[in-house]
Amino acid sequence: MNILLIGAGGMIGSRVAAEATGRGHQVTGVTRSGANGTQVADAADAEAVAALAKGKDAVVLSIAPPRDGSEPEAPLLAAGRAVLTALRTAGVDRLVIVGGAGSLEIAPGTRLVDTPDFPEIYKKEALSHAALLEVIRAEAGDLRWTYISPAAQIAPGERTGAYRKGGDTLVGPFISAEDYAVALVDELENPTTPSQRISVAH
């Protein structure tokens, strides 16, 4: 499989790149800096992303909202919409998105981000990811997309190759970034849930 990975330099993106490459897939990494041999592009630049996506089998979007104190939702949604435009221009219909956990339900109608104990420092970022999910649901009906939410906590750790999978409900408290990458590449190879959000945890 020939994959375009936007955000290849991040904590999750770098592990997705390693997992996919280790399975024999061809990965073109994209970052804004061009570090470590990646292609240079901004996810919000639809023309640049379309040029890189042309001829690819799938695009993975693995970016986080700005963490510089600015309003994070607008730039994340701009990037998401630009990537949708780029896929259509390039003729690629498979999109996998590294999503957030905050929009997962812990009880019917109650999202993790809305609970009293949710860390305030992460709330804007979580709400931005939730808004991106709604944009994808509303505007990506012509694409085969999957939005993958991690457990409540995700961090570097052990690659066990094991994980549990759910839907819109939180399925566990933790997953290593390595096993999240396993789940994402599994979904790329065997898309069992097109046009849906899934969640993964240990």
C-alpha positions in Angstrom: 0.0 0.0 0.0 1.2 3.5 -0.8 0.4 5.8 2.1 0.6 9.6 2.5 1.1 10.3 6.2 0.5 13.9 7.2 2.1 14.6 10.6 4.7 11.9 10.3 7.0 13.6 12.9 4.6 13.5 15.8 4.5 11.1 18.7 1.7 9.0 17.0 2.6 9.8 13.4 6.2 8.6 13.8 4.9 5.3 15.2 2.4 4.9 12.4 5.2 5.4 9.9 7.3 2.8 11.6 4.5 0.2 11.9 3.4 0.7 8.2 6.9 0.6 6.9 7.7 -2.5 9.0 4.8 -4.3 7.3 6.2 -3.5 3.8 4.0 -0.5 3.0 5.4 2.6 1.2 5.0 5.7 3.4 5.5 9.3 2.3 5.8 11.3 5.4 4.7 15.0 5.5 5.7 17.6 8.1 5.8 21.4 8.1 9.5 21.3 8.8 10.7 18.6 6.4 12.6 17.0 9.2 14.0 13.4 8.9 13.5 13.3 5.2 9.8 14.1 5.2 8.1 16.1 2.5 7.3 19.7 3.4 3.6 20.8 3.4 1.1 22.4 5.6 -2.1 20.3 6.1 -4.2 23.4 5.4 -2.6 23.8 1.9 -5.1 21.7 -0.2 -3.1 22.2 -3.4 0.2 21.0 -1.8 -1.5 18.0 -0.1 -3.3 17.1 -3.4 0.0 17.0 -5.3 1.6 14.7 -2.6 -1.5 12.5 -2.4 -1.8 11.8 -6.1 -1.3 8.2 -6.8 -1.5 7.1 -3.2 -3.8 4.4 -1.9 -4.7 6.2 1.3 -4.0 9.3 3.3 -3.5 9.3 7.1 -4.0 12.6 8.9 -2.1 12.8 12.2 -2.0 16.4 13.4 -2.8 18.1 16.7 -4.3 21.5 17.2 -2.0 24.4 18.0 -0.7 24.4 21.6 0.5 27.9 21.7 -2.4 29.4 23.6 -4.2 30.5 20.5 -7.7 29.3 19.6 -7.1 25.7 18.3 -10.4 24.8 16.6 -10.2 27.0 13.5 -6.8 25.8 12.3 -7.6 22.2 12.9 -10.9 22.4 11.0 -9.2 24.4 8.2 -6.6 21.6 7.9 -9.3 18.9 7.9 -11.4 20.6 5.2 -8.2 21.2 3.1 -7.3 17.5 3.3 -10.9 16.5 2.2 -10.5 18.8 -0.8 -7.0 17.5 -1.5 -8.2 13.9 -1.6 -11.0 14.7 -4.1 -8.6 16.6 -6.3 -6.0 13.7 -6.2 -8.7 11.0 -6.7 -8.0 9.3 -3.4 -11.0 8.0 -1.5 -9.4 6.4 1.7 -8.8 8.6 4.7 -7.8 7.6 8.2 -7.7 10.3 10.9 -5.9 10.2 14.2 -8.6 11.5 16.5 -9.0 12.5 20.1 -10.6 10.7 23.0 -12.6 13.6 24.5 -15.6 13.1 22.3 -16.0 9.4 23.3 -19.0 8.7 25.5 -18.6 7.3 29.0 -22.3 7.0 29.5 -25.2 7.6 27.0 -25.1 11.3 26.1 -22.1 12.1 28.3 -18.7 12.7 26.6 -15.4 12.3 28.4 -14.6 16.0 27.7 -17.7 17.1 29.5 -16.9 15.3 32.8 -15.9 17.4 35.8 -12.5 15.7 36.2 -11.4 16.3 32.5 -8.1 18.3 32.7 -8.8 21.9 31.8 -5.5 22.2 30.0 -6.6 19.7 27.4 -10.2 20.8 27.0 -9.8 23.1 24.0 -7.8 20.5 22.2 -10.4 17.8 22.9 -13.2 20.0 21.7 -11.3 20.8 18.6 -10.9 17.2 17.8 -14.6 16.6 18.5 -15.5 19.5 16.0 -13.2 17.8 13.4 -15.1 14.6 13.8 -18.4 16.4 13.2 -17.0 18.0 10.0 -15.8 14.6 8.7 -19.2 13.1 9.4 -21.0 15.9 7.7 -18.7 16.6 4.7 -16.9 13.3 3.9 -19.8 11.2 2.8 -18.1 10.5 -0.6 -14.9 9.2 1.0 -14.1 6.0 2.8 -13.0 7.5 6.1 -12.2 6.2 9.6 -11.7 8.4 12.6 -9.7 6.5 15.3 -10.0 7.7 18.9 -7.4 6.4 21.4 -8.0 5.6 25.0 -8.3 8.4 27.6 -4.5 8.3 27.8 -2.0 7.5 25.1 1.8 7.6 25.5 4.9 5.9 24.2 5.2 2.4 25.5 5.3 -1.3 24.5 4.2 -2.7 21.2 2.2 -5.8 22.2 0.1 -6.0 19.1 -3.0 -6.4 21.2 -5.9 -4.0 21.6 -9.6 -3.8 22.1 -11.8 -2.0 19.6 -15.1 -0.1 20.1 -17.2 2.6 18.6 -18.3 5.9 20.1 -17.8 4.7 23.7 -14.6 4.8 25.7 -13.3 1.2 25.9 -10.3 1.6 28.2 -8.1 4.0 30.1 -4.8 3.6 28.2 -3.2 2.5 25.0 0.5 2.8 24.0 1.2 4.8 20.9 2.8 1.7 19.5 -0.4 -0.3 19.8 -2.5 2.6 18.6 -0.3 2.5 15.4 -0.9 -1.3 15.1 -4.7 -0.7 15.2 -4.5 2.1 12.7 -2.4 0.1 10.2 -4.7 -2.9 10.7 -7.6 -0.7 9.8 -5.8 0.5 6.7 -5.1 -3.0 5.6 -8.5 -4.4 6.4 -11.1 -1.5 6.5 -13.8 -3.0 8.5 -15.4 0.3 9.5 -15.5 2.8 6.6 -17.2 6.0 7.3 -17.2 5.5 11.1 -15.4 6.5 14.2 -13.8 3.7 16.2 -12.0 3.7 19.5 -9.0 1.5 20.6 -7.6 0.7 24.0 -5.7 -2.0 25.8 
